């Protein structure tokens, strides 16, 4: 009792000295910890987890909860997240000119109002970074010019907003995550990607990617890096084994689940790289329209980041991150150029506004991206092929605009002759290691692809010239040039496939099949078109050259079909051409036998291996090669086209019903 009295006395003294009353909070209400209540909460938790799994079967709930717990920190760090992924340490308070063009147009909240008003016409002034690249013709730039002529006034204060990008909660399934813990599997897929694909199209910096993979557990769950990680695995799987169908590829579906509209609400180099890889992968996996869309997004985003402009030298060191921007830009440019030539669709790129220099032939495999660019070397590097291909693509764009997609009017032969001269000059200007025999094994594939593209472009130059020649003599010259370009292409590809069969991975087979088939079709049309016979001995020699070239193509396609299903489809088309050609009229005095061994007896609905082919839409771009031919039957009937577009109609690749059905998940993919 005495102790309690003393405690009350001390409490009164403390209360009096502080001048405050003693007040105790009431005991908070808690759910009684009974067995019944516990079972109810367990059942509720189980039902909620079942509901989440039903809404998204691929979600990893534990990882999603972790991302939710760290959302407050992850959101604010997103605008500089890609810099840490690239291995570059940047001052967030003072962004360099390379980040000034990056932007975020994600949804705002009432507690974070925008700090500037961005308009669709780019006519309003912008202050500071975050608005994207705006060129000299924009209204904003004009207003800046006017402001230089006006007296200065204090700028109004604005409330800075936080960055809140949309976060995709669609994560890879636990099964895939456990599978990828096997370093033997992931390392083999990484080696395939960087050893075969990235040597031709160095979208990623290998050292940075592998380091990021080793520290992947520290990567924010919403980072675009995860998308790139899975698409790298998908490409590596395709290069090694041909991969499963796109819709059955676990790696591609995991990458696809990482895509959302949030990717379009912010701009970063990492996102451009992601769309590039997705687009090129889908093109090569017979989804050309979807791939075309992704490449288009990458192109637009690259422009928004100012990749087509050189960084300001007075404020930027010549580091590998600046060089990486150049590399990515010229890959975007080359992909757009190649896609336009392949599909016959208008070019998006134009050289008139591009000032970005070509990449340098450097060896940077041991350097981090914040290093100064090393000196160029005179031997094959990861960048050798893309440098040559970028220069070729610039010529290719001129060929496409002036000849292939040009108006149907009389063409001055000076134009195609000049372009042919440019192609020859391009070939002669290549470094010696593009023709030398003693080169690293890994470089044989990339340089072969570049060489085949040049031969295909030269063939298409003269093919397009035939269409718009003004005189018979000019048309004859164009036909002959096209004929010999096709023969050279066939000879080059078939020789490579025989001499370097051990280097024919699935990616290289894809290019060999496409270019070989197109050259064979062009060559066949040249010989099957009725024409006036001028020299009997020359006609006989050309006819023999055609037969031998087609035989080489058939043998090569038969071998390629073991790794590439498209090669089997192309082989069937060639067989049908040869079969039908036996009933086609020939020039007077020209040999009438066009039979190639093993072709005439083939039934029309089967390929050379006896496998029945499904009926799907053929690639519309091939049809242009058969204009003005006299075939009595549709040689594409019953065949999958190359590439296999899987389209419902020739130019309508998703049905309206499917569009409506999938509308709710269009942006969650």
TARAWO-V826956 format. One record per backbone hydrogen bond with DSSP energy under -0.5 kcal/mol. NH is the residue of the N-H (numbers start at 1). CO is the residue of the C=O. If there is no record, write none. Layout:
# TARAWO-V826956
nh-><NH	NH>
co-><CO	CO>
This chain:
# TARAWO-V826956
nh-><5	6	7	8	9	10	11	12	13	14	15	16	17	18	19	20	23	34	38	39	40	41	42	43	44	45	46	47	48	49	50	51	52	53	54	55	56	59	61	64	65	66	67	68	69	70	71	74	75	76	77	78	80	81	82	83	84	85	86	87	88	90	92	94	99	100	102	104	105	109	112	118	119	122	130	130	131	132	133	138	139	140	142	143	144	145	146	147	148	149	150	160	164	168	169	171	177	178	179	180	181	181	182	183	186	187	188	189	190	191	192	193	194	195	196	197	197	198	200	201	203	206	209	210	211	212	213	214	215	216	218	219	223	226	227	228	229	230	231	232	233	234	235	236	237	238	239	240	241	242	243	248	249	249	250	253	254	255	256	257	258	258	259	261	263	264	265	265	266	267	272	273	274	275	276	277	278	279	280	281	282	283	284	285	286	287	291	292	293	294	295	296	297	298	299	300	301	302	303	304	305	306	307	309	315	316	316	319	320	321	323	324	325	326	327	328	329	330	331	332	333	334	335	336	337	338	339	340	341	342	343	344	353	354	355	355	356	362	364	367	371	373	377	379	384	387	388	389	390	391	392	393	394	395	396	397	398	399	400	401	402	403	404	405	409	411	415	416	417	418	419	420	421	422	423	424	425	426	427	428	429	430	434	435	436	439	443	444	444	445	446	447	448	449	450	451	452	453	454	455	456	457	458	459	460	461	462	463	464	465	466	467	468	468	469	470	475	476	477	478	479	480	481	482	483	484	485	486	487	488	489	490	491	492	493	494	495	496	497	498	499	500	501	503	504	505	506	509	510	511	512	513	514	515	516	517	518	519	520	521	522	523	524	525	526	527	528	529	534	539	540	541	542	543	544	545	546	547	548	549	550	551	552	553	554	555	556	557	558	559	560	561	562	563	564	567	568	569	570	571	572	573	574	575	576	577	578	579	580	581	582	582	583	584	590	594	599	600	602	606	607	610	613	616	616	617	622	623	624	625	626	627	629	635	637	639	641	645	645	649	652	659	660	661	662	663	665	666	668	669>
co-><1	2	3	4	5	6	7	8	9	10	11	12	13	14	15	15	21	32	34	35	36	37	38	39	40	41	42	43	44	45	46	47	48	49	50	51	52	56	59	60	61	62	63	64	65	66	68	70	71	72	73	75	77	78	78	80	80	81	82	84	83	88	90	91	96	96	99	130	265	112	109	116	117	119	100	102	100	100	304	135	121	122	138	139	140	141	142	143	144	146	147	158	162	166	167	169	173	174	175	176	177	178	179	181	182	183	184	185	186	187	188	189	190	191	192	192	193	193	197	197	201	204	205	206	207	208	209	210	211	213	215	216	220	223	224	224	225	226	227	228	229	230	231	232	233	234	235	236	237	238	237	245	245	246	248	249	250	251	252	253	254	255	256	667	260	261	261	262	263	103	268	269	270	271	272	273	274	275	276	277	278	279	280	281	283	282	287	288	289	290	291	292	293	294	295	296	297	298	299	300	301	303	302	306	312	312	313	317	371	369	319	320	321	322	323	324	325	326	327	328	329	330	331	332	333	334	335	336	337	338	339	340	350	351	308	353	308	360	362	364	368	318	361	377	381	383	384	385	386	387	388	389	390	391	392	393	394	395	396	397	398	399	399	400	407	468	412	412	413	414	415	416	417	418	419	420	421	422	423	424	425	427	431	432	432	437	440	440	441	441	442	443	444	445	446	447	448	449	450	451	452	453	454	455	456	457	458	459	460	461	462	463	464	465	466	411	471	472	473	474	475	476	477	478	479	480	481	482	483	484	485	486	487	488	489	490	491	492	493	494	495	496	498	500	501	503	239	505	506	507	508	509	510	511	512	513	514	515	516	517	518	519	520	521	522	523	524	525	532	535	536	537	538	539	540	541	542	543	544	545	546	547	548	549	550	551	552	553	554	555	556	557	559	560	560	564	564	565	566	567	568	569	570	571	572	573	574	575	576	577	578	579	580	581	587	592	596	596	599	603	611	607	605	614	639	647	619	620	620	622	623	624	626	633	634	636	617	617	643	652	649	655	656	657	658	660	662	663	665	665>
